[in-house]
Amino acid sequence: PESATNIEVGARTQWADGRVRFNFTYFDLDYEDLQTWALIDFVLVADNAAAEVSGIETDFAVAFTENFGISGSYATLDGEFTAGANVGNKLRRAPENTWSLAANLAIPLESGANIDVVASASYTDEYHMELSNDLRGLEPDVTVVDASVRFTSADESWDLTLWGKNLGDELYAVHHINGSFGGATKIWAPPSTFGLTFNRSWD
């Protein structure tokens, strides 16, 4: 069995009559008998290790007006194995820095309908996808931008959203396995994707 001891300290704050929110957390996490796996000679091998992880997580939201606001987050992470076959290596999927930023604009119409415009960006630092920290499994840093425009009817019975994801057409992997005799297998995130989504509700 796996066990973990986590120490956290932080604050949850609101200012300006609730129009500004800022949260902060520092954590320090020690894993004992952390369960790991790796593909070795075509065999999926399970093992146990110890690891230490510490970091800071922050998020904020600002409502400039009733109809316009921004929100975002920033996090740092420092995690490495302290015992086991990969001692000293960085943990899998543990980027040192990540951040996100989003802007929301609501446009009320005289008819009672609403238009909501959202634009967002998210950044992920480079990180390893393999316990061995083999460079074949080092995923480069990436920034992904999304946006959408939604029309909601006056009675809120239906809405139509035009959306776009990964607008910069960034090429990045969501899964990776190193081959036993060289090479690697990757599953890529979707490229730039656009669509229309229609929702209808009935009482």
N, CA, C and O of each residue as an XYZ file, in Angstrom:
812
protein
N       0.828     -1.211      0.000
C       0.000      0.000      0.000
C       0.861      1.260      0.000
O       1.966      1.292      0.542
N       0.318      2.277     -0.620
C       0.978      3.568     -0.770
C       0.497      4.512      0.330
O      -0.683      4.511      0.680
N       1.410      5.315      0.874
C       1.011      6.278      1.896
C       1.646      7.621      1.594
O       2.679      7.696      0.929
N       1.017      8.686      2.090
C       1.516     10.033      1.833
C       1.227     10.923      3.035
O       0.178     10.808      3.669
N       2.164     11.804      3.338
C       1.996     12.812      4.377
C       2.068     14.181      3.721
O       3.063     14.520      3.080
N       1.017     14.959      3.882
C       0.928     16.249      3.204
C       0.746     17.364      4.226
O      -0.119     17.277      5.097
N       1.560     18.411      4.120
C       1.434     19.602      4.950
C       1.093     20.768      4.039
O       1.778     21.010      3.045
N       0.024     21.496      4.382
C      -0.395     22.625      3.568
C      -0.622     23.849      4.446
O      -1.059     23.736      5.591
N      -0.319     25.012      3.897
C      -0.653     26.278      4.540
C      -1.050     27.253      3.437
O      -0.424     27.288      2.378
N      -2.078     28.032      3.685
C      -2.524     28.928      2.628
C      -3.513     29.944      3.130
O      -3.766     30.046      4.330
N      -4.073     30.697      2.203
C      -5.044     31.736      2.534
C      -6.061     31.838      1.423
O      -5.733     31.660      0.250
N      -7.310     32.129      1.796
C      -8.397     32.398      0.862
C      -8.876     33.817      1.140
O      -9.366     34.098      2.234
N      -8.743     34.706      0.178
C      -9.034     36.114      0.434
C     -10.005     36.680     -0.594
O     -10.047     36.241     -1.743
N     -10.786     37.670     -0.151
C     -11.661     38.444     -1.032
C     -11.575     39.911     -0.640
O     -11.522     40.253      0.541
N     -11.562     40.774     -1.658
C     -11.507     42.218     -1.432
C     -12.530     42.906     -2.308
O     -13.183     42.292     -3.152
N     -12.649     44.218     -2.075
C     -13.501     45.084     -2.907
C     -14.910     44.519     -3.043
O     -15.428     44.350     -4.147
N     -15.511     44.232     -1.902
C     -16.881     43.707     -1.874
C     -17.034     42.433     -2.689
O     -18.069     42.205     -3.316
N     -15.995     41.604     -2.676
C     -16.058     40.321     -3.358
C     -15.708     40.369     -4.825
O     -15.766     39.341     -5.500
N     -15.341     41.548     -5.351
C     -15.019     41.651     -6.777
C     -13.601     41.157     -7.091
O     -13.271     40.888     -8.246
N     -12.773     41.042     -6.051
C     -11.408     40.554     -6.224
C     -11.203     39.350     -5.298
O     -11.493     39.420     -4.104
N     -10.704     38.251     -5.860
C     -10.422     37.048     -5.083
C      -8.987     36.607     -5.349
O      -8.533     36.587     -6.493
N      -8.280     36.255     -4.276
C      -6.925     35.727     -4.417
C      -6.725     34.613     -3.405
O      -6.969     34.797     -2.212
N      -6.276     33.442     -3.888
C      -6.024     32.284     -3.035
C      -4.577     31.833     -3.192
O      -3.993     31.931     -4.271
N      -4.019     31.344     -2.106
C      -2.612     30.945     -2.087
C      -2.461     29.705     -1.221
O      -3.019     29.628     -0.127
N      -1.688     28.716     -1.727
C      -1.428     27.498     -0.959
C       0.010     27.050     -1.180
O       0.486     26.997     -2.314
N       0.698     26.726     -0.086
C       1.997     26.049     -0.161
C       1.807     24.640      0.380
O       1.149     24.450      1.403
N       2.382     23.647     -0.306
C       2.239     22.268      0.163
C       3.580     21.547      0.118
O       4.453     21.859     -0.692
N       3.716     20.579      1.008
C       4.905     19.733      1.068
C       4.425     18.305      1.280
O       3.806     17.995      2.298
N       4.713     17.432      0.307
C       4.139     16.092      0.270
C       5.246     15.048      0.227
O       6.131     15.106     -0.626
N       5.192     14.091      1.153
C       6.143     12.974      1.186
C       5.400     11.677      0.896
O       4.441     11.332      1.586
N       5.855     10.955     -0.138
C       5.276      9.660     -0.494
C       6.158      8.532      0.028
O       7.384      8.591     -0.074
N       5.533      7.522      0.579
C       6.205      6.270      0.924
C       5.548      5.143      0.137
O       4.323      5.065      0.054
N       6.368      4.278     -0.436
C       5.862      3.162     -1.245
C       4.969      3.639     -2.379
O       3.933      3.044     -2.675
N       5.398      4.727     -3.003
C       4.683      5.246     -4.162
C       4.672      4.193     -5.264
O       5.723      3.672     -5.638
N       3.499      3.883     -5.778
C       3.373      2.850     -6.803
C       3.747      3.430     -8.168
O       3.205      4.456     -8.581
N       4.669      2.774     -8.863
C       5.129      3.217    -10.173
C       5.063      2.050    -11.157
O       4.932      0.893    -10.759
N       5.156      2.375    -12.451
C       5.223      1.320    -13.457
C       6.091      1.807    -14.613
O       6.220      3.008    -14.854
N       6.677      0.851    -15.316
C       7.503      1.162    -16.481
C       7.472     -0.018    -17.439
O       7.361     -1.169    -17.018
N       7.572      0.279    -18.737
C       7.621     -0.765    -19.760
C       9.080     -1.175    -19.966
O       9.889     -0.384    -20.450
N       9.409     -2.412    -19.598
C      10.775     -2.915    -19.702
C      10.743     -4.220    -20.491
O      10.123     -5.196    -20.069
N      11.416     -4.228    -21.638
C      11.446     -5.420    -22.493
C      10.043     -5.958    -22.757
O       9.786     -7.154    -22.614
N       9.144     -5.058    -23.143
C       7.758     -5.397    -23.489
C       6.927     -5.887    -22.312
O       5.835     -6.419    -22.508
N       7.426     -5.717    -21.097
C       6.691     -6.125    -19.902
C       6.427     -4.897    -19.037
O       7.336     -4.111    -18.773
N       5.185     -4.735    -18.598
C       4.832     -3.628    -17.724
C       5.208     -4.016    -16.292
O       4.596     -4.907    -15.704
N       6.214     -3.344    -15.739
C       6.776     -3.711    -14.435
C       6.333     -2.703    -13.380
O       6.520     -1.498    -13.546
N       5.748     -3.201    -12.299
C       5.340     -2.361    -11.170
C       6.439     -2.344    -10.123
O       7.172     -3.318     -9.956
N       6.544     -1.219     -9.418
C       7.573     -1.080     -8.391
C       7.079     -0.085     -7.350
O       6.034      0.544     -7.517
N       7.854      0.046     -6.266
C       7.565      1.040     -5.242
C       8.750      1.977     -5.096
O       9.896      1.590     -5.322
N       8.459      3.227     -4.713
C       9.506      4.224     -4.554
C       9.071      5.214     -3.481
O       7.934      5.182     -3.010
N       9.989      6.085     -3.107
C       9.666      7.205     -2.222
C       9.910      8.488     -2.992
O      10.790      8.545     -3.851
N       9.129      9.524     -2.685
C       9.251     10.780     -3.418
C       8.873     11.950     -2.520
O       8.086     11.809     -1.584
N       9.447     13.096     -2.823
C       9.105     14.340     -2.148
C       8.616     15.340     -3.189
O       9.227     15.510     -4.244
N       7.511     15.993     -2.874
C       6.921     16.968     -3.787
C       6.552     18.208     -2.988
O       5.920     18.101     -1.936
N       6.936     19.372     -3.470
C       6.533     20.623     -2.836
C       6.175     21.620     -3.916
O       6.613     21.499     -5.060
N       5.376     22.604     -3.546
C       4.994     23.584     -4.549
C       4.086     24.657     -4.010
O       3.708     24.651     -2.838
N       3.745     25.574     -4.882
C       2.861     26.692     -4.573
C       1.752     26.720     -5.607
O       2.004     26.552     -6.800
N       0.525     26.931     -5.153
C      -0.615     27.074     -6.047
C      -1.322     28.387     -5.735
O      -1.611     28.673     -4.574
N      -1.601     29.184     -6.758
C      -2.334     30.431     -6.590
C      -3.425     30.527     -7.644
O      -3.289     29.981     -8.738
N      -4.495     31.214     -7.317
C      -5.512     31.538     -8.315
C      -6.169     32.854     -7.943
O      -6.185     33.244     -6.776
N      -6.712     33.537     -8.943
C      -7.322     34.842     -8.706
C      -8.480     35.055     -9.662
O      -8.593     34.382    -10.686
N      -9.328     35.991     -9.316
C     -10.417     36.418    -10.194
C     -10.700     37.883     -9.893
O     -10.727     38.292     -8.733
N     -10.910     38.667    -10.943
C     -11.209     40.087    -10.799
C     -12.428     40.410    -11.658
O     -12.428     40.175    -12.866
N     -13.472     40.954    -11.019
C     -14.655     41.402    -11.753
C     -14.550     42.916    -11.923
O     -14.868     43.665    -10.999
N     -14.108     43.372    -13.094
C     -13.958     44.798    -13.339
C     -15.312     45.492    -13.418
O     -15.482     46.608    -12.925
N     -16.264     44.822    -14.039
C     -17.639     45.313    -14.095
C     -18.555     44.116    -13.883
O     -18.093     42.992    -13.686
N     -19.842     44.369    -13.926
C     -20.800     43.271    -13.789
C     -20.692     42.289    -14.947
O     -21.057     41.120    -14.815
N     -20.187     42.770    -16.088
C     -20.173     41.943    -17.295
C     -18.790     41.549    -17.789
O     -18.681     40.801    -18.761
N     -17.723     42.036    -17.142
C     -16.380     41.722    -17.622
C     -15.470     41.365    -16.451
O     -15.428     42.055    -15.432
N     -14.744     40.263    -16.632
C     -13.809     39.847    -15.592
C     -12.701     38.983    -16.158
O     -12.800     38.458    -17.266
N     -11.648     38.848    -15.377
C     -10.547     37.958    -15.736
C     -10.278     37.025    -14.569
O     -10.589     37.344    -13.421
N      -9.707     35.888    -14.864
C      -9.325     34.927    -13.829
C      -8.065     34.214    -14.287
O      -7.733     34.214    -15.472
N      -7.378     33.617    -13.353
C      -6.153     32.924    -13.725
C      -5.591     32.121    -12.574
O      -6.129     32.129    -11.467
N      -4.511     31.437    -12.849
C      -3.843     30.615    -11.850
C      -2.366     30.512    -12.179
O      -1.956     30.696    -13.326
N      -1.570     30.216    -11.158
C      -0.141     29.978    -11.344
C       0.286     28.951    -10.313
O      -0.135     29.009     -9.158
N       1.129     28.004    -10.731
C       1.593     26.964     -9.817
C       3.040     26.615    -10.108
O       3.475     26.619    -11.260
N       3.774     26.314     -9.056
C       5.125     25.775     -9.179
C       5.138     24.391     -8.550
O       4.376     24.116     -7.623
N       6.001     23.528     -9.052
C       6.053     22.158     -8.561
C       7.493     21.657     -8.610
O       8.179     21.805     -9.621
N       7.937     21.069     -7.512
C       9.269     20.482     -7.434
C       9.116     19.085     -6.843
O       8.880     18.930     -5.645
N       9.252     18.067     -7.697
C       9.061     16.699     -7.227
C      10.147     15.774     -7.738
O      10.473     15.794     -8.925
N      10.707     14.967     -6.858
C      11.726     14.005     -7.285
C      11.663     12.756     -6.422
O      11.162     12.774     -5.298
N      12.191     11.664     -6.985
C      12.249     10.405     -6.258
C      13.403     10.445     -5.254
O      14.514     10.862     -5.582
N      13.123     10.010     -4.043
C      14.150      9.985     -2.999
C      14.602      8.571     -2.668
O      15.551      8.393     -1.904
N      13.952      7.576     -3.220
C      14.349      6.175     -3.044
C      13.755      5.358     -4.171
O      12.746      5.747     -4.758
N      14.371      4.230     -4.478
C      13.905      3.359     -5.548
C      14.839      3.395     -6.738
O      15.912      3.996     -6.687
N      14.422      2.747     -7.802
C      15.276      2.587     -8.970
C      15.577      3.906     -9.669
O      16.575      4.007    -10.383
N      14.739      4.915     -9.481
C      14.907      6.182    -10.196
C      15.226      7.335     -9.241
O      14.851      8.480     -9.496
N      15.916      7.029     -8.148
C      16.231      8.060     -7.149
C      16.967      9.227     -7.797
O      17.883      9.038     -8.596
N      16.545     10.439     -7.433
C      17.119     11.654     -7.995
C      16.429     12.152     -9.242
O      16.623     13.303     -9.633
N      15.623     11.311     -9.881
C      14.909     11.725    -11.086
C      13.672     12.543    -10.741
O      13.131     12.442     -9.640
N      13.236     13.350    -11.696
C      11.995     14.094    -11.548
C      10.803     13.157    -11.700
O      10.883     12.155    -12.410
N       9.699     13.483    -11.033
C       8.481     12.692    -11.175
C       7.913     12.855    -12.577
O       8.158     13.854    -13.253
N       7.148     11.852    -13.000
C       6.440     11.933    -14.267
C       5.371     13.021    -14.215
O       4.739     13.245    -13.183
N       5.183     13.694    -15.358
C       4.112     14.679    -15.513
C       4.120     15.709    -14.379
O       3.078     16.005    -13.795
N       5.287     16.245    -14.078
C       5.428     17.213    -12.995
C       6.138     18.466    -13.512
O       7.310     18.675    -13.199
N       5.451     19.306    -14.299
C       6.086     20.524    -14.817
C       6.414     21.493    -13.683
O       5.677     21.596    -12.703
N       7.528     22.197    -13.834
C       7.958     23.114    -12.781
C       7.030     24.322    -12.668
O       6.771     24.803    -11.565
N       6.534     24.811    -13.793
C       5.654     25.980    -13.795
C       4.452     25.741    -14.700
O       4.577     25.168    -15.783
N       3.293     26.185    -14.243
C       2.086     26.194    -15.072
C       1.305     27.465    -14.762
O       1.327     27.965    -13.637
N       0.621     27.974    -15.768
C      -0.254     29.116    -15.514
C      -1.418     29.105    -16.500
O      -1.360     28.468    -17.551
N      -2.464     29.821    -16.137
C      -3.619     29.969    -17.021
C      -4.180     31.370    -16.844
O      -4.035     31.985    -15.788
N      -4.825     31.864    -17.898
C      -5.436     33.190    -17.867
C      -6.666     33.164    -18.756
O      -6.619     32.662    -19.879
N      -7.761     33.703    -18.255
C      -9.008     33.715    -19.016
C      -9.702     35.055    -18.847
O      -9.652     35.662    -17.777
N     -10.351     35.512    -19.913
C     -11.153     36.737    -19.890
C     -12.575     36.388    -20.298
O     -12.788     35.623    -21.238
N     -13.556     36.956    -19.582
C     -14.958     36.668    -19.832
C     -15.717     37.978    -20.025
O     -15.641     38.876    -19.186
N     -16.446     38.082    -21.130
C     -17.253     39.263    -21.414
C     -18.686     38.831    -21.679
O     -18.944     38.029    -22.576
N     -19.623     39.369    -20.888
C     -21.054     39.092    -21.067
C     -21.700     40.315    -21.713
O     -21.506     41.441    -21.257
N     -22.466     40.086    -22.773
C     -23.124     41.172    -23.491
C     -24.634     40.939    -23.443
O     -25.152     40.143    -24.227
N     -25.350     41.613    -22.545
C     -26.807     41.458    -22.508
C     -27.465     42.218    -23.654
O     -27.088     43.355    -23.940
N     -28.437     41.606    -24.306
C     -29.150     42.222    -25.423
C     -30.506     42.750    -24.962
O     -31.052     42.282    -23.963
N     -31.045     43.715    -25.685
C     -32.329     44.303    -25.301
C     -33.446     43.271    -25.284
O     -34.410     43.414    -24.532
N     -33.327     42.241    -26.101
C     -34.354     41.197    -26.156
C     -34.367     40.321    -24.907
O     -35.309     39.558    -24.694
N     -33.325     40.426    -24.081
C     -33.197     39.548    -22.918
C     -32.227     38.416    -23.149
O     -31.846     37.715    -22.212
N     -31.820     38.232    -24.412
C     -30.809     37.214    -24.708
C     -29.430     37.697    -24.261
O     -29.244     38.869    -23.934
N     -28.486     36.791    -24.254
C     -27.130     37.127    -23.823
C     -26.102     36.542    -24.775
O     -26.302     35.473    -25.353
N     -24.993     37.266    -24.930
C     -23.817     36.759    -25.646
C     -22.652     36.728    -24.668
O     -22.365     37.726    -24.008
N     -21.993     35.601    -24.575
C     -20.842     35.440    -23.694
C     -19.614     35.114    -24.524
O     -19.611     34.160    -25.302
N     -18.575     35.914    -24.353
C     -17.323     35.726    -25.075
C     -16.241     35.331    -24.068
O     -16.054     36.003    -23.053
N     -15.534     34.242    -24.353
C     -14.490     33.747    -23.456
C     -13.230     33.478    -24.265
O     -13.282     32.846    -25.320
N     -12.104     33.961    -23.767
C     -10.803     33.654    -24.368
C      -9.873     33.204    -23.247
O      -9.877     33.790    -22.164
N      -9.080     32.171    -23.497
C      -8.218     31.647    -22.445
C      -6.896     31.158    -23.026
O      -6.805     30.778    -24.193
N      -5.889     31.180    -22.181
C      -4.578     30.652    -22.538
C      -4.045     29.872    -21.345
O      -4.263     30.257    -20.196
N      -3.346     28.775    -21.621
C      -2.753     27.978    -20.551
C      -1.342     27.567    -20.965
O      -1.090     27.222    -22.120
N      -0.433     27.612    -20.001
C       0.976     27.293    -20.261
C       1.396     26.145    -19.364
O       1.032     26.097    -18.189
N       2.173     25.211    -19.929
C       2.756     24.104    -19.174
C       4.237     24.021    -19.485
O       4.632     23.934    -20.648
N       5.061     24.049    -18.439
C       6.507     23.923    -18.596
C       6.850     22.532    -19.123
O       6.010     21.633    -19.121
N       8.093     22.366    -19.575
C       8.518     21.040    -20.010
C       8.486     20.073    -18.835
O       8.677     20.472    -17.686
N       8.241     18.793    -19.130
C       8.206     17.772    -18.070
C       8.510     16.414    -18.686
O       8.419     16.220    -19.898
N       8.873     15.485    -17.814
C       9.193     14.127    -18.247
C       7.940     13.247    -18.181
O       7.144     13.351    -17.248
N       7.781     12.385    -19.178
C       6.695     11.417    -19.177
C       7.163     10.026    -18.744
O       6.343      9.119    -18.601
N       8.467      9.849    -18.533
C       8.998      8.545    -18.155
C       9.745      8.637    -16.831
O      10.401      9.640    -16.553
N       9.644      7.579    -16.007
C      10.342      7.539    -14.720
C      11.848      7.680    -14.902
O      12.525      8.269    -14.060
N      12.372      7.141    -16.003
C      13.804      7.149    -16.245
C      14.333      8.537    -16.605
O      15.543      8.756    -16.634
N      13.411      9.482    -16.881
C      13.775     10.825    -17.374
C      14.524     10.753    -18.697
O      15.272     11.671    -19.035
N      14.331      9.670    -19.451
C      14.892      9.537    -20.790
C      14.427     10.721    -21.631
O      13.251     11.082    -21.595
N      15.344     11.329    -22.390
C      15.014     12.518    -23.161
C      13.973     12.253    -24.246
O      13.346     13.191    -24.738
N      13.779     10.984    -24.626
C      12.723     10.679    -25.585
C      11.358     11.029    -25.007
O      10.414     11.318    -25.742
N      11.268     11.000    -23.703
C       9.996     11.279    -23.045
C       9.912     12.663    -22.430
O       9.058     12.916    -21.580
N      10.802     13.572    -22.858
C      10.755     14.953    -22.369
C       9.798     15.759    -23.240
O      10.058     15.976    -24.423
N       8.704     16.195    -22.656
C       7.700     16.955    -23.399
C       8.023     18.448    -23.303
O       8.110     18.972    -22.192
N       8.204     19.150    -24.425
C       8.549     20.583    -24.388
C       7.415     21.420    -23.794
O       6.270     20.977    -23.712
N       7.761     22.627    -23.388
C       6.743     23.543    -22.878
C       5.782     23.918    -23.998
O       6.132     23.889    -25.178
N       4.557     24.272    -23.599
C       3.536     24.568    -24.608
C       2.536     25.564    -24.036
O       2.220     25.537    -22.847
N       2.045     26.446    -24.908
C       0.967     27.374    -24.565
C      -0.209     27.100    -25.497
O      -0.052     27.095    -26.718
N      -1.373     26.875    -24.924
C      -2.569     26.541    -25.694
C      -3.611     27.640    -25.503
O      -3.910     28.035    -24.377
N      -4.161     28.130    -26.617
C      -5.151     29.205    -26.596
C      -6.491     28.676    -27.100
O      -6.557     28.030    -28.147
N      -7.553     28.952    -26.353
C      -8.916     28.572    -26.722
C      -9.807     29.816    -26.712
O      -9.466     30.820    -26.086
N     -10.937     29.752    -27.399
C     -11.894     30.859    -27.388
C     -13.282     30.335    -27.752
O     -13.425     29.314    -28.424
N     -14.302     31.065    -27.289
C     -15.675     30.674    -27.624
C     -16.598     31.888    -27.549
O     -16.329     32.853    -26.834
N     -17.698     31.811    -28.310
C     -18.766     32.808    -28.271
C     -20.075     32.044    -28.149
O     -20.386     31.195    -28.985
N     -20.849     32.350    -27.094
C     -22.115     31.633    -26.861
C     -23.288     32.609    -26.869
O     -23.249     33.655    -26.222
N     -24.316     32.252    -27.604
C     -25.582     32.995    -27.609
C     -26.600     32.205    -26.806
O     -26.828     31.025    -27.073
N     -27.218     32.858    -25.814
C     -28.238     32.219    -24.984
C     -29.554     32.949    -25.166
O     -29.612     34.172    -25.046
N     -30.616     32.203    -25.457
C     -31.919     32.813    -25.712
C     -32.446     33.512    -24.464
O     -31.990     33.247    -23.352
N     -33.423     34.419    -24.661
C     -33.962     35.212    -23.554
C     -34.575     34.335    -22.468
O     -34.460     34.642    -21.282
N     -35.219     33.256    -22.864
C     -35.826     32.371    -21.859
C     -34.881     31.265    -21.410
O     -35.271     30.379    -20.650
N     -33.621     31.318    -21.888
C     -32.576     30.356    -21.512
C     -32.936     28.913    -21.868
O     -32.413     27.972    -21.272
N     -33.829     28.748    -22.843
C     -34.232     27.398    -23.235
C     -33.270     26.781    -24.246
O     -33.261     25.565    -24.437
N     -32.455     27.624    -24.897
C     -31.473     27.080    -25.833
C     -30.266     28.007    -25.927
O     -30.357     29.196    -25.622
N     -29.149     27.455    -26.349
C     -27.953     28.259    -26.577
C     -27.144     27.644    -27.714
O     -27.230     26.447    -27.991
N     -26.369     28.487    -28.353
C     -25.529     28.080    -29.470
C     -24.126     28.636    -29.244
O     -23.962     29.837    -29.028
N     -23.116     27.769    -29.292
C     -21.745     28.177    -29.020
C     -20.847     27.876    -30.211
O     -20.804     26.751    -30.708
N     -20.132     28.900    -30.657
C     -19.068     28.743    -31.643
C     -17.759     28.715    -30.871
O     -17.456     29.650    -30.131
N     -16.970     27.638    -31.038
C     -15.764     27.493    -30.233
C     -14.570     27.069    -31.084
O     -14.708     26.456    -32.143
N     -13.406     27.419    -30.579
C     -12.153     27.000    -31.192
C     -11.177     26.594    -30.105
O     -11.041     27.291    -29.100
N     -10.498     25.474    -30.295
C      -9.527     24.977    -29.329
C      -8.154     24.832    -29.974
O      -8.038     24.519    -31.159
N      -7.122     25.065    -29.178
C      -5.737     25.006    -29.661
C      -5.582     25.875    -30.907
O      -5.161     25.401    -31.963
N      -5.927     27.144    -30.766
C      -5.955     28.047    -31.918
C      -4.575     28.240    -32.543
O      -4.475     28.559    -33.728
N      -3.523     28.054    -31.769
C      -2.173     28.176    -32.310
C      -1.669     26.921    -32.989
O      -0.534     26.880    -33.466
N      -2.515     25.888    -33.036
C      -2.164     24.615    -33.677
C      -0.865     24.036    -33.106
O       0.014     23.594    -33.846
N      -0.768     24.050    -31.770
C       0.430     23.534    -31.106
C       0.462     22.004    -31.184
O      -0.562     21.339    -31.027
N       1.641     21.469    -31.425
C       1.840     20.024    -31.487
C       2.424     19.570    -30.155
O       3.561     19.905    -29.823
N       1.643     18.804    -29.391
C       2.134     18.314    -28.103
C       1.482     16.971    -27.796
O       0.376     16.680    -28.251
N       2.188     16.165    -27.020
C       1.722     14.816    -26.724
C       0.940     14.796    -25.413
O       1.233     15.559    -24.492
N      -0.055     13.917    -25.340
C      -0.801     13.709    -24.096
C      -0.443     12.374    -23.457
O      -0.791     12.114    -22.305
N       0.266     11.519    -24.224
C       0.712     10.240    -23.672
C       1.957      9.798    -24.428
O       2.125     10.106    -25.608
N       2.837      9.065    -23.725
C       4.116      8.685    -24.313
C       4.610      7.399    -23.655
O       4.526      7.244    -22.437
N       5.126      6.481    -24.469
C       5.761      5.264    -23.964
C       7.046      5.044    -24.737
O       7.026      4.946    -25.964
N       8.170      4.965    -24.027
C       9.443      4.662    -24.670
C       9.463      3.212    -25.136
O       9.019      2.321    -24.413
N       9.971      2.975    -26.330
C      10.119      1.620    -26.819
C      11.234      0.885    -26.094
O      12.187      1.505    -25.621
N      11.118     -0.433    -26.005
C      12.130     -1.229    -25.306
C      13.459     -1.245    -26.052
O      14.512     -1.382    -25.430
N      13.424     -1.105    -27.404
C      14.649     -1.159    -28.191
C      14.808      0.099    -29.041
O      15.187      0.026    -30.210
N      14.515      1.252    -28.441
C      14.622      2.511    -29.162
C      13.276      2.971    -29.682
O      12.315      2.204    -29.749
N      13.230      4.251    -30.053
C      11.972      4.800    -30.538
C      10.992      5.028    -29.402
O      11.296      4.757    -28.240
N       9.818      5.528    -29.745
C       8.791      5.827    -28.754
C       7.438      5.873    -29.433
O       7.331      6.095    -30.639
N       6.413      5.660    -28.633
C       5.036      5.787    -29.099
C       4.412      6.994    -28.417
O       4.474      7.123    -27.194
N       3.804      7.886    -29.213
C       3.168      9.078    -28.671
C       1.718      9.149    -29.119
O       1.378      8.748    -30.232
N       0.875      9.659    -28.247
C      -0.492     10.013    -28.606
C      -0.565     11.537    -28.553
O      -0.308     12.139    -27.511
N      -0.916     12.158    -29.681
C      -0.879     13.611    -29.783
C      -2.228     14.222    -29.424
O      -3.285     13.626    -29.634
N      -2.154     15.426    -28.879
C      -3.375     16.192    -28.635
C      -3.965     16.626    -29.967
O      -3.236     16.711    -30.956
N      -5.262     16.902    -30.022
C      -5.859     17.353    -31.285
C      -5.233     18.660    -31.758
O      -4.819     19.476    -30.935
N      -5.156     18.871    -33.081
C      -4.679     20.143    -33.621
C      -5.750     21.217    -33.424
O      -6.693     21.023    -32.656
N      -5.605     22.341    -34.112
C      -6.656     23.362    -34.047
C      -8.001     22.739    -34.423
O      -8.132     22.092    -35.462
N      -8.989     22.947    -33.563
C     -10.297     22.329    -33.744
C     -11.376     23.387    -33.569
O     -11.313     24.193    -32.641
N     -12.366     23.389    -34.458
C     -13.446     24.369    -34.399
C     -14.779     23.632    -34.457
O     -14.884     22.545    -35.025
N     -15.795     24.249    -33.857
C     -17.090     23.589    -33.893
C     -18.217     24.483    -33.427
O     -18.000     25.586    -32.925
N     -19.440     23.974    -33.607
C     -20.662     24.592    -33.119
C     -21.342     23.612    -32.182
O     -21.471     22.431    -32.502
N     -21.779     24.094    -31.028
C     -22.503     23.260    -30.077
C     -23.860     23.888    -29.788
O     -23.950     25.055    -29.408
N     -24.915     23.095    -29.975
C     -26.272     23.561    -29.716
C     -26.859     22.784    -28.556
O     -26.781     21.557    -28.512
N     -27.453     23.517    -27.607
C     -28.125     22.884    -26.461
C     -29.562     23.358    -26.397
O     -29.842     24.540    -26.595
N     -30.481     22.432    -26.120
C     -31.905     22.754    -25.981
C     -32.422     22.071    -24.718
O     -32.152     20.896    -24.473
N     -33.162     22.826    -23.931
C     -33.733     22.260    -22.700
C     -35.235     22.465    -22.671
O     -35.753     23.436    -23.223
N     -35.927     21.544    -22.023
C     -37.381     21.608    -21.875
C     -37.752     21.487    -20.401
O     -37.159     20.694    -19.670
N     -38.703     22.249    -19.982
C     -39.162     22.159    -18.584
C     -40.001     20.917    -18.397
O     -40.482     20.657    -17.294
